[in-house]
Amino acid sequence: MSDHLESLILTEARRQNLLPNADAVRQAAIDLAGASLTPQNLIHLPGKGSISPADYIRSLRDQMPEGFIDSAGPTAKAAGNLTEQYRAEIAASRKHSRITEADLARYSGVTRQHLEERYGAPKAK
């Protein structure tokens, strides 16, 4: 695939808010081997006809959706290094459930002493 066709494909993918990975670019090079650009900015494939770059990108994405990433990104807003989703997940994991008397009854010895100290339960003698 010539440089002008490659840049045209990448430009069109970005216009559609898509980021093609190496596999998608490789497939485009294979599909467009021997193609030329018409004066109307259509991709002319010898023996097959012409296609617009937008239609080609849509067709390629339909063939291999794993080859494209939506450049609009996820809907979660970035907060520092972590997204809001990860911040909520971390905050949820920091919450410890309250231990009940039934839970305390399962433990004995040093483990029970530590649990009683941590949760403020009275020590059993």
C-alpha positions as CSV (number, residue, x, y, z in Angstrom):
1,M,0.0,0.0,0.0
2,S,1.4,3.4,-0.9
3,D,2.1,6.0,1.7
4,H,-0.7,8.3,0.5
5,L,-3.3,5.5,0.7
6,E,-2.0,4.5,4.2
7,S,-2.2,8.0,5.5
8,L,-5.7,8.4,3.9
9,I,-6.9,5.2,5.7
10,L,-5.4,6.3,9.0
11,T,-6.9,9.8,8.6
12,E,-10.3,8.4,7.9
13,A,-10.1,6.0,10.8
14,R,-9.3,8.9,13.1
15,R,-12.2,10.9,11.7
16,Q,-14.5,8.0,12.7
17,N,-12.9,8.1,16.2
18,L,-11.1,4.8,15.7
19,L,-7.5,3.8,16.3
20,P,-6.5,0.9,14.1
21,N,-3.9,-1.5,15.5
22,A,-1.1,-3.1,13.5
23,D,-3.3,-6.0,12.4
24,A,-5.9,-3.7,10.9
25,V,-3.2,-1.7,9.1
26,R,-1.6,-4.9,7.8
27,Q,-5.0,-6.2,6.6
28,A,-5.6,-2.8,4.9
29,A,-2.2,-3.1,3.1
30,I,-3.2,-6.6,1.9
31,D,-6.7,-5.5,0.8
32,L,-5.4,-2.4,-1.0
33,A,-2.4,-3.9,-2.7
34,G,-2.3,-2.5,-6.3
35,A,-5.0,0.1,-5.5
36,S,-4.9,3.7,-6.6
37,L,-6.6,6.9,-5.6
38,T,-9.0,8.4,-8.1
39,P,-9.4,12.2,-8.5
40,Q,-12.6,12.0,-6.5
41,N,-10.7,10.6,-3.5
42,L,-12.1,7.1,-4.0
43,I,-9.9,4.0,-3.7
44,H,-9.9,2.2,-7.0
45,L,-9.2,-1.6,-6.7
46,P,-8.3,-3.1,-10.1
47,G,-10.9,-5.5,-11.3
48,K,-13.2,-4.8,-8.3
49,G,-14.3,-1.2,-8.6
50,S,-14.0,1.8,-6.3
51,I,-14.9,2.4,-2.7
52,S,-14.8,5.4,-0.5
53,P,-12.3,5.5,2.4
54,A,-15.1,5.8,4.9
55,D,-16.9,2.7,3.5
56,Y,-13.6,0.8,3.4
57,I,-12.9,1.6,7.1
58,R,-16.5,0.5,8.1
59,S,-16.1,-2.7,6.1
60,L,-12.7,-3.4,7.6
61,R,-14.1,-2.8,11.1
62,D,-17.0,-5.1,10.5
63,Q,-14.5,-7.8,9.3
64,M,-12.2,-7.4,12.3
65,P,-13.6,-5.4,15.2
66,E,-10.7,-6.4,17.4
67,G,-8.4,-4.4,15.1
68,F,-9.8,-1.1,16.2
69,I,-10.1,0.8,19.4
70,D,-12.6,3.5,20.0
71,S,-10.4,6.6,20.5
72,A,-13.2,8.4,22.3
73,G,-12.1,6.2,25.2
74,P,-14.1,4.8,28.1
75,T,-16.8,6.8,29.7
76,A,-15.1,6.9,33.1
77,K,-13.3,10.1,33.8
78,A,-9.6,9.8,34.6
79,A,-8.7,10.9,38.1
80,G,-4.9,11.1,38.4
81,N,-3.6,7.6,37.4
82,L,-6.9,5.8,38.2
83,T,-10.3,6.0,36.6
84,E,-13.3,6.6,38.8
85,Q,-14.3,2.9,38.4
86,Y,-11.0,1.7,39.9
87,R,-11.2,4.3,42.7
88,A,-14.6,3.0,43.6
89,E,-13.4,-0.6,43.4
90,I,-10.5,0.1,45.7
91,A,-12.7,2.0,48.1
92,A,-15.1,-0.9,48.2
93,S,-12.4,-3.4,49.0
94,R,-11.2,-1.2,51.9
95,K,-14.5,-1.6,53.7
96,H,-14.4,-4.5,56.2
97,S,-17.6,-6.2,57.1
98,R,-18.5,-6.2,60.8
99,I,-17.7,-9.4,62.6
100,T,-20.6,-11.0,64.4
101,E,-20.7,-13.2,67.5
102,A,-21.1,-16.2,65.2
103,D,-17.9,-15.3,63.4
104,L,-16.1,-14.9,66.7
105,A,-17.3,-18.3,67.9
106,R,-15.5,-19.9,64.9
107,Y,-12.1,-18.7,66.2
108,S,-10.1,-19.4,69.3
109,G,-6.8,-18.5,70.8
110,V,-4.6,-15.7,69.4
111,T,-6.8,-15.3,66.3
112,R,-9.9,-14.6,68.5
113,Q,-7.9,-12.2,70.7
114,H,-6.8,-10.2,67.7
115,L,-10.3,-10.1,66.2
116,E,-11.8,-9.0,69.5
117,E,-9.2,-6.2,69.8
118,R,-9.8,-5.0,66.2
119,Y,-13.6,-4.9,66.4
120,G,-13.9,-3.9,70.1
121,A,-15.7,-6.9,71.2
122,P,-15.4,-7.9,74.9
123,K,-12.9,-10.6,75.6
124,A,-14.3,-13.9,76.6
125,K,-12.6,-15.5,79.6
